[in-house]
Amino acid sequence: MCGYGLIKTANNQNLTIDTQNFKNPETFQVNKPDCSYIASGRITLPPKSPMYLRLKTLYDSIIDIIRKYNPHEMVVERIFFAKSVKAALNLGHSRGIALLAAASEGLNVYEYSALEVKKAVTGYGRAEKRQVQDMVIRILNLKSQIPHLTEDSADALAIALCHLNNVRFKEALSDSSD
C-alpha cells in the first residue's frame, strides 16, 4: 500500500502519491488557501497475496482514484534511501505503479525529496514525522475534521502542500518578471 492525497487549487487539481510507506494509504482532496478537507479512504492490499496481485490491486485503485477525482497532475516523493534491499524493491514497485497509472491517464508527474517536503511544510528539512503531521493539521485546519490524522496520511498531504508552495512560488516569480 502507499499513501495518496489530492489537492485542488483554483486552476487545477493534483494527486499526491507517497510511496515511502507501503502500509497506510488515505485519500484527501484539499484546497489551500481555499483549503478544505473533502474525503479520506484506504487502499487495502491483501498481505498474503503474491506481489504481482498486490501491485495490480494498487494500480487499479490508483486508476479508480484518478478517474473519480480527475486530477490534472500527480506529485510523488523521490526515493532517497530505504532501510533494506527488500524495502527499496517494494518502494520501487509501488512508485513504478503510481507513475504508470499517471502516464496511463495522461497526468504530468512532479517529484520532491523528503527534505524539500519537510522544509516546505515545517520550515526545517530534517523535521520529525510528528512535526510534519502537526503542521499539516494546522495548515489545513484538520483538527476538527480528522482528529486522528495518521503520520502516513500527513506525509501524503505534506507532499501535496510542498507542490502547491512550489507552484505558487514559480507563479510569483513569473508575475514579477512580467
C-alpha positions in Angstrom: 0.0 0.0 0.0 1.0 3.6 -0.4 -0.3 6.9 0.9 -2.0 9.2 -1.6 -3.8 12.6 -1.4 -5.5 15.1 -3.6 -5.0 18.9 -3.6 -7.3 21.2 -5.5 -6.5 24.8 -6.4 -8.4 27.3 -8.4 -6.5 26.3 -11.6 -6.1 22.6 -11.2 -6.2 19.5 -9.1 -3.3 17.2 -8.3 -3.0 13.7 -6.9 -0.1 13.0 -4.5 1.3 9.5 -4.1 3.5 8.8 -1.1 5.3 5.6 -1.9 7.5 5.7 1.2 5.0 3.7 3.2 3.6 0.6 1.7 1.1 0.2 4.6 -1.4 3.0 5.3 -2.8 5.0 2.4 -5.6 7.6 2.7 -7.3 9.8 0.2 -7.7 13.5 0.6 -8.8 16.4 -1.5 -8.0 19.8 -0.2 -7.9 23.4 -1.3 -5.3 25.9 0.1 -5.7 28.8 0.9 -9.2 28.0 -0.1 -8.4 24.7 1.6 -10.9 22.2 2.9 -10.8 18.5 3.6 -13.1 16.6 1.3 -12.6 12.8 1.7 -10.4 10.0 3.0 -10.1 6.3 2.5 -7.8 3.4 2.3 -6.4 1.0 -0.3 -6.3 -2.4 1.3 -3.9 -4.8 -0.3 -4.1 -8.5 0.7 -0.8 -9.0 2.6 -0.6 -12.8 1.8 -1.3 -12.4 -1.9 1.6 -12.6 -4.4 3.3 -9.3 -5.1 2.1 -9.1 -8.7 -1.6 -9.3 -7.5 -1.0 -6.6 -4.8 0.6 -4.4 -7.4 -2.4 -5.0 -9.7 -4.8 -4.0 -6.9 -2.7 -0.9 -6.2 -2.7 0.1 -9.9 -6.5 -0.5 -10.2 -7.1 1.5 -7.0 -5.0 4.5 -8.2 -6.7 4.4 -11.6 -10.1 4.5 -9.8 -9.0 7.4 -7.7 -7.7 9.3 -10.7 -11.0 8.7 -12.6 -13.1 9.7 -9.6 -11.3 13.0 -8.8 -9.9 13.9 -12.3 -6.6 15.4 -11.1 -4.6 17.4 -13.6 -1.2 16.2 -12.3 0.4 13.7 -9.9 3.0 14.5 -7.3 5.3 11.8 -5.8 8.1 11.8 -3.2 11.5 10.9 -4.6 13.0 7.8 -3.0 16.1 8.9 -1.1 17.0 5.7 0.8 15.5 2.5 2.1 16.1 0.5 5.2 16.8 -2.7 3.3 17.1 -4.1 -0.2 13.6 -5.6 0.1 12.2 -2.2 1.3 13.9 -0.5 -1.7 12.4 -3.0 -4.1 8.9 -2.5 -2.6 9.2 1.2 -2.9 10.4 0.9 -6.5 7.5 -1.4 -7.3 4.9 1.0 -5.8 6.5 4.0 -7.3 6.5 2.4 -10.7 2.8 1.5 -10.4 2.0 5.1 -9.4 4.0 6.5 -12.3 2.4 4.0 -14.7 -1.1 5.0 -13.5 -0.3 8.6 -14.0 1.1 8.0 -17.5 -1.9 5.8 -18.4 -4.3 8.6 -17.5 -2.2 11.4 -19.2 -1.1 13.1 -16.0 2.1 15.1 -15.6 4.2 14.0 -12.7 6.2 16.1 -10.3 8.7 14.9 -7.7 10.1 16.3 -4.4 12.6 14.9 -1.9 11.6 14.3 1.7 13.9 17.2 2.6 12.0 19.6 0.3 8.7 18.4 1.6 9.6 18.8 5.3 11.1 22.2 4.7 8.1 23.4 2.8 5.7 22.3 5.5 7.7 22.9 8.7 10.5 25.2 7.7 13.0 22.6 8.7 14.2 19.9 6.2 15.0 17.4 8.9 11.7 17.6 10.8 10.3 14.5 12.5 7.2 12.8 11.2 5.2 14.1 14.2 6.2 17.7 13.4 5.1 17.3 9.8 1.8 15.8 11.0 1.2 18.6 13.4 1.9 21.3 10.7 -0.3 19.6 8.1 -3.2 19.5 10.6 -2.6 23.2 11.4 -2.1 24.4 7.8 -5.2 22.6 6.6 -7.2 23.2 9.8 -8.0 19.5 10.1 -8.2 19.1 13.9 -12.0 19.0 14.0 -12.4 17.1 10.7 -9.7 14.4 11.2 -8.9 14.2 14.9 -6.5 11.2 14.3 -4.7 12.0 11.1 -2.0 9.3 10.7 1.6 10.3 10.1 1.5 8.5 6.7 -1.6 10.4 5.7 0.1 13.6 6.8 3.1 12.7 4.6 0.9 12.4 1.5 -0.7 15.8 2.3 2.7 17.4 3.0 3.9 16.3 -0.4 0.8 18.0 -2.0 1.4 21.2 0.1 5.0 21.2 -1.0 4.0 21.1 -4.6 1.4 23.8 -4.1 4.0 26.1 -2.4 6.4 25.4 -5.3 3.8 26.2 -8.0 2.8 29.4 -6.2 6.5 30.4 -5.9 7.1 29.9 -9.6 3.9 31.9 -10.4 5.0 34.7 -8.2 8.4 34.8 -9.9 6.7 34.7 -13.3 4.4 37.6 -12.3 7.3 39.7 -11.0 9.3 39.3 -14.2 6.4 40.4 -16.4 
